[in-house]
Amino acid sequence: MLICCEVLLAATSPAGKRLAGGAQLDLALAGGVLTELAAHQRVAVKGSRLVVLDERPGGDPLLDHALAIFAQGAGKKPEKVLPRLAKGMTDRVYDRLVADGAVRRDLGGFLRPTRHPVVDAARREAVLRAGRQVLAGTARPDLHSGSLIALLTAADAVTTVYYAEQFGVSARELKKRAKAVGAQDWAAGAAEAAIRSAQHAVSAALATSAVAANIALNS
């Protein structure tokens, strides 16, 4: 399963409610795609700039869509490119999860949002368990579990996906643990640079959008 799919599945409650804000989630999923492509040596981040190593389509619609956007933004900082990819990202990844049989789509109506109840509970639990073990310190993070925790942290969703009580710590301590996971050296090569850039890009893009929203509200 793609990293972005794991992040969204973890951030979806069994009843189909999103456990993270819309803008944060869109950007976190875009960051997951950046990490995925870096792990497959299709893109890299060098000197804080995005570099496309191989822009040929690979046959995966989600990744190919992202690769085309990254190719257009090559040479720019990731935080300048990710917001473009992030637009509609949650919907695209939900489409993938529906097609894979992980969730189903319950269309909303008047005053009722569309939900995506989890169908494959075992798959969601496997993703959550990997992250839980990392947060508990009983397993070393790998590309998938480390990316999950790092991207949930960037989206400020760790304590809504995982409950601090299950670790016997406060929410503040759990956030501290999660932040420490993102700082560990668990990725390799281009993926390591990409996940760190993805974390920074998500935070930077969210900060920029918050400032823009505040200016618009007070203008």
C-alpha positions in Angstrom: 0.0 0.0 0.0 1.3 3.5 -0.8 2.4 5.6 2.1 -0.3 8.2 1.3 -2.9 5.5 1.5 -1.6 4.3 4.8 -1.7 7.8 6.2 -5.3 8.4 5.1 -6.5 5.0 6.3 -5.0 5.7 9.7 -6.5 9.1 9.8 -10.0 7.8 9.1 -12.1 6.5 12.0 -13.9 3.2 11.7 -17.1 5.1 11.1 -15.5 7.0 8.2 -14.8 10.4 9.9 -11.6 12.2 9.0 -9.3 12.6 12.1 -7.4 15.5 10.7 -8.2 18.9 9.2 -8.8 19.1 5.5 -5.8 21.3 4.5 -3.5 19.5 6.9 -4.5 16.1 5.5 -4.2 17.1 1.9 -0.7 18.4 2.5 0.3 15.4 4.5 -0.8 13.0 1.8 1.1 15.1 -0.8 4.1 14.7 1.4 3.6 11.0 1.5 3.6 10.9 -2.3 6.8 12.9 -2.4 8.4 10.4 0.0 7.1 7.4 -2.1 8.6 8.8 -5.3 11.9 9.6 -3.6 12.1 6.0 -2.2 11.7 4.7 -5.8 14.4 7.2 -7.0 12.0 9.1 -9.2 12.5 12.4 -7.4 15.0 13.8 -4.8 15.5 16.9 -2.7 19.0 18.3 -3.2 20.1 21.5 -1.5 16.5 22.2 -0.5 15.4 22.1 -4.1 13.2 19.5 -5.9 14.9 17.4 -8.5 13.1 15.0 -10.8 15.3 12.0 -11.6 12.9 10.2 -13.9 9.7 11.8 -15.1 8.5 8.8 -17.2 5.0 7.6 -16.2 5.2 4.4 -14.2 1.6 3.3 -14.6 0.2 4.3 -11.2 -2.3 7.2 -11.7 -1.7 8.8 -8.2 2.1 8.7 -8.6 2.1 9.7 -12.3 -0.1 12.7 -11.5 2.3 13.8 -8.8 5.3 13.2 -10.9 4.0 15.5 -13.6 3.4 18.3 -11.1 6.9 17.8 -9.6 8.4 17.9 -13.1 6.8 21.3 -13.7 8.1 22.5 -10.3 11.6 21.1 -10.6 14.2 23.4 -9.1 11.8 25.0 -6.6 11.5 24.3 -2.9 9.1 21.5 -2.1 6.9 23.8 0.0 6.3 25.8 -3.1 5.2 22.7 -5.1 3.3 20.6 -2.6 0.3 22.9 -2.2 -0.5 22.4 -5.9 -0.3 18.6 -5.6 -2.3 18.8 -2.3 -5.4 20.2 -4.0 -8.0 17.4 -4.0 -5.5 14.9 -2.7 -7.7 13.5 0.0 -10.4 12.7 -2.5 -8.0 11.1 -4.9 -6.6 8.9 -2.2 -10.0 8.0 -0.9 -10.8 6.9 -4.5 -7.8 4.6 -4.3 -8.9 3.2 -1.0 -12.4 2.6 -2.2 -11.1 0.8 -5.3 -8.8 -1.3 -3.1 -11.7 -2.3 -0.8 -10.2 -0.7 2.3 -13.1 1.8 2.8 -16.5 2.4 1.2 -18.0 5.8 0.2 -21.3 6.9 1.9 -22.4 9.9 0.0 -23.6 12.8 2.2 -26.6 14.9 1.8 -28.2 18.0 3.3 -26.0 18.9 6.4 -24.5 15.5 6.3 -20.9 15.1 5.0 -19.7 12.2 2.8 -18.1 9.6 5.0 -15.7 6.7 4.2 -16.4 3.9 6.7 -13.6 1.4 7.0 -14.3 -1.9 5.4 -11.0 -3.7 5.9 -10.5 -3.2 9.6 -7.6 -5.6 9.7 -5.6 -3.6 7.2 -6.2 -0.3 9.1 -5.2 -2.0 12.4 -2.0 -3.3 10.8 -1.1 0.3 9.8 -2.0 1.7 13.2 -0.1 -1.1 15.0 3.1 -0.4 13.1 2.9 3.3 14.1 1.9 2.4 17.7 4.9 0.2 18.1 7.2 3.0 17.0 5.6 5.4 19.4 5.9 2.9 22.2 9.5 2.4 21.4 9.1 -1.4 20.8 10.0 -1.2 17.1 12.3 0.8 15.0 10.6 3.0 12.4 11.0 2.0 8.8 10.0 3.9 5.6 6.3 3.3 6.1 5.8 3.5 9.9 8.3 6.4 10.2 6.6 8.3 7.4 3.2 7.7 9.0 4.2 9.2 12.3 6.2 12.0 10.7 3.4 13.1 8.4 0.7 12.8 11.1 3.0 15.0 13.2 3.3 17.6 10.5 -0.5 17.6 10.1 -0.9 17.9 13.9 -3.0 14.7 13.9 -1.0 12.3 16.0 -3.1 12.7 19.1 -6.4 12.3 17.2 -5.3 9.1 15.5 -3.5 7.7 18.6 -4.8 8.3 22.1 -2.1 9.3 24.6 -3.8 7.2 27.4 -2.9 4.0 25.6 0.7 4.8 26.0 0.3 6.0 29.6 1.5 9.6 28.8 0.0 13.0 28.2 -1.0 14.3 24.8 2.0 16.7 25.0 4.4 13.9 25.7 2.9 11.8 22.9 3.5 14.7 20.5 7.0 15.0 21.7 7.6 11.3 21.1 6.2 11.6 17.6 8.3 14.6 16.8 11.4 12.6 17.9 10.5 9.8 15.5 10.6 12.3 12.6 14.1 13.4 13.7 15.5 9.8 13.7 17.7 8.5 11.0 15.3 5.7 9.8 15.0 6.5 6.1 17.8 6.2 3.5 19.3 8.3 0.8 16.8 10.3 -1.3 13.9 9.1 0.9 15.5 10.5 4.0 15.9 14.0 2.4 12.4 13.8 1.0 10.7 12.9 4.2 12.4 15.7 6.1 11.6 18.1 3.3 8.0 16.8 3.2 7.6 17.5 7.0 9.1 21.0 6.5 7.0 21.6 3.4 3.7 20.6 5.1 4.5 22.9 8.1 5.6 25.8 5.9 2.7 25.5 3.5 0.2 25.4 6.4 1.8 28.4 8.0 1.6 30.3 4.8 -2.1 29.4 4.3 -2.8 30.4 7.9 -1.2 33.8 7.4 -3.1 34.3 4.1 -6.4 33.4 5.8 -5.7 35.8 8.6 -5.0 38.6 6.2 -8.2 37.9 4.3 -10.2 37.8 7.5 -8.9 41.2 8.6 -8.9 43.0 5.3 
